[in-house]
Each structure stands twice: as structure tokens, then as C-alpha cells.
Amino acid sequence: MEFNIKSLKKEDIQSVLDLINECSYVEKHSPFVYWVLSNYFGNVTLVGHDSNRIMGFVSSIIGSEPRKSAYIWQIAVDAKWRRKGIARTLIRHLFKEYEKQEIEAVEFSIAPNNNASLALFSNTIVEIGLELIEMDGFHLSVDNLGWQETHRHFMVNLR
């Protein structure tokens, strides 16, 4: 199976939204969020595609303090194309881009029960030759909204 990887472009946003809507494990956001990703983080927000459709998507954002770091935000693969190496290839490509940009560390969070995502990231990071470090409990909350979530939080040092 052949597919290509490119940066997210504005014309891809509807296809990405369609993909994400089909993936129950990925949080849905407005088109504006993906417009921001395509305009400001396009080099680290990627789509895997063939000539007809987008098969996979990974988004990340770049921070700057206290050291230059990136956060992998979402990853999704069309159900028909899962377990064919698309997510792994997108992550590997993303890490190559991080190297070009001299990113020092990469972080990401995984829901406690998302074992498939944990296996994907763990195996891919080991294949790349890096070490995955699990951080202490990661609890997100916005008290005045009554919102909270707990995730497993991970870091990979690149330098």
C-alpha cells in the first residue's frame, strides 16, 4: 500500500473533520481549530493520503519555554486503513520534522484506557531509538467550569 504525507492545508480541513467524526476515540473540534493548525502549525500537522482521500492525520503544536518542545495533540486513522502502518509512519515523519526544527522534547497524553494508542507510541518511539518517559499523574481541570480529566502523560527527550 502506498500513501504520501504532506502538511495539513486549508483544502484538507473538511476531509480531516470527516475522518475525526468517524473516530470515536478522537475529540471533535470546530473547523477553526484545524484552520489554526494548518496556518500556524502546518509543518507539524500532517495528513497521510493517497490520490483519492486522507487516510490518517496527526496534529501537534510547538511551544518555546522553558525549552523548545512540541505536544502531539491528535492522531486519527480511517478505520479501513488501521493496522497498516499509517499512524506509525506519520509519527516517524513528525519526529523527523522535530529534528529539523531542533525541538528538544516531545510530549503527549493518552487516556488511561487507550491501550492501542499507548502501544503505537511506545513501539514507534523505541523503533526510532528514543526513550519514552511517563510523567507523574496528569490531571487537567478548569475549576470554574467544573471540568476535569486525567490522562497518562509522556515525554520523549530529543536532545
N, C-alpha and C positions, 0 to 999 in steps of 0.2 A: 504494500500500500504506500502510495506516495502522497505527500502533502507538503505544503510550503508554510513558512512562518513569516509574518510581517507585523509591523506596528499597527495598533488599532487606529483606524481612520474614521472620520465622521460618517462616511458612507457605510461603515460596518456596524454602526450602533444598533440599528434595528435587528440585524441578524444576531448580534450578541444578546440583545434583550430577549429575542425569541428563544435562544439557547438557554439562557438563565431561567426563563419562565418554565422550561421543561425540566430543570434540575431542582428537585425538591430540597436538596442539601445546600443550595446557594441562596443567600439572602437577596431579595429583589430590591433594586434601587430605581430612581427615576432616570429618564434619558439624559437629564442634565448631568448626573454623576458621570456617565460614560462619555459625555461631551468633554467634561473637565479632564478625564483620564486621557482621552485622545489628543487634547490640545496641550496639556501640561506634563503628562507622563507617558506619552505615546511610545517613547523608546523603551519603556519598561512595562508596557501593557501590550500584550501580544495576542494574535489570533493564529491558529493553525487552520489552514484551509486547503481545499483542492480547487479545481476550476469552477465548481458549482456552488459550494457552500462553506460556511465556517463550521469546523468540526470541534474546535476547542478554543479556550480563552483563558488567559491568566492576566491579572492586573496587579500592579504594585505601585508604590509611591516612594519617593526619595525624600529623606529628611536630611538635616545638616548638623544638628547639635545633639549631644556633645561630640559625636564623631559622625562622619558621613555614613549613614545607614539607609537601608531600604526595608520596606514592610510589604510582604506578599499578602495581598488583600483577598482576592478571589481566584478560584480556578474552577473551570467547568468544562466537561467534555460531553458532547452529544452521546446519548445512550447507545446508539448504533455503533459508535466508534470507541467505546471504552475498552480498556484492556488490550489496546493495540499500540501502546507506546506514545500516544499523543501528549498526554499530560507530562510524562517523563521528559519528552523532547522539548516541550515548552519550558519546563523548569530549567533544563540544561542550557537552553538558549538564553533564558533570562539571566542565569549566573554568568554566562559569557559577557552579556551586556554590563552586568555589575562590575566585572573585572575591567572592562574598557573605561568605565566611569570612576574607577578607583574607589568603589564602595568598600567600606571596611567591615561591615556586619550586615547580616540579613536576619530579619525576624518575621515570624508568622505565628498565628494562633489557630488552634484546631479545637472544635467542640469535643468535649470529653468522650463522647460515644462514636466519633467518626474514625473508626479504625482503618478504613480504606485510605483515607487521606493521610493518616499518620504513617502507614506502610509506604505509600507513594513517596512522601517527602523523605522518610528515613532511608529507604533504599536508594533513591536518586542521589541524595547528599553523600552517602557512603560511596556510591559509584563515582561521583565527581572527585572523591578523595578528601572530603571535608568532614568535620566532626559536628554532629548535631547536639546541642546543649539544651536540655529542658530547664527552663527557669522555674522559680518557685511559683506557686499558685497565682493565677492571673484573673483577677476579679474586676470586672468593669461595672461601674454604676454611675447613674446620674440621679442623685438623691431627690432633687426637686421634681423629677419625672416619675419616680418610683420604678425605674428601670435598672435591672442588673443582670449580668451574665457571668458565668465562669467558663474559662477556656484553658486548655493547656497551651502554654506559651513557649516558643522555641527560638533559639538564636544560633546562627552559624557565623563564626568569625572567618573573614576572608583574608585578613592581613595580620 
